[in-house]
Amino acid sequence: MSNPLETPLVRYGMAASSAAILVIVAFAFLDGTMRLLVLGMAVLEIAVVPQILKRAAEQQQ
């Protein structure tokens, strides 16, 4: 297990931290439709990024 992307905690942690940044920006600086768009991006970030990182870790092996 030399690759840190093999650990699910790392993959989901990376996605959660970037999603948290998107949520903070959405509520601090945006409103209306743009806020909803950025919050949707945060949801996609949590759902999709760990799967992409998992595939990247598998390809590296």
C-alpha positions in Angstrom: 0.0 0.0 0.0 2.5 2.6 -1.1 0.0 4.7 -2.9 -2.1 7.0 -0.6 -5.0 6.9 -3.1 -5.5 3.2 -2.3 -7.0 4.3 1.1 -10.7 5.2 0.9 -10.3 7.7 3.8 -7.8 9.7 1.7 -10.0 9.6 -1.4 -13.2 10.7 0.4 -11.2 13.2 2.5 -9.9 15.0 -0.5 -13.4 15.1 -2.0 -15.0 16.3 1.2 -12.4 19.1 1.8 -12.8 20.5 -1.7 -16.6 20.2 -1.4 -16.5 22.1 1.9 -14.6 24.9 0.2 -17.2 25.1 -2.5 -20.0 25.2 0.1 -18.2 28.0 2.0 -17.8 30.0 -1.2 -21.4 29.4 -2.2 -22.8 30.8 1.0 -20.3 33.5 1.6 -20.2 35.1 -1.9 -23.0 33.8 -4.1 -26.7 33.9 -4.3 -29.6 32.7 -6.4 -29.0 30.3 -9.2 -25.2 30.6 -9.0 -25.3 29.4 -5.4 -27.4 26.4 -6.4 -25.0 25.6 -9.2 -22.0 25.7 -6.9 -23.8 23.5 -4.3 -24.6 21.0 -7.1 -20.9 21.0 -8.0 -20.1 20.2 -4.3 -22.5 17.3 -4.4 -20.9 16.0 -7.6 -17.5 16.4 -6.0 -18.4 14.1 -3.1 -20.0 11.5 -5.4 -17.6 11.4 -8.4 -14.1 12.3 -7.3 -13.5 9.3 -5.0 -14.4 7.0 -7.9 -12.0 8.8 -10.2 -9.2 8.6 -7.7 -9.9 4.9 -7.1 -9.5 4.2 -10.8 -6.3 6.3 -10.9 -4.9 4.2 -8.0 -5.8 1.0 -9.8 -4.2 2.1 -13.0 -1.0 2.9 -11.3 -0.5 -0.6 -10.0 
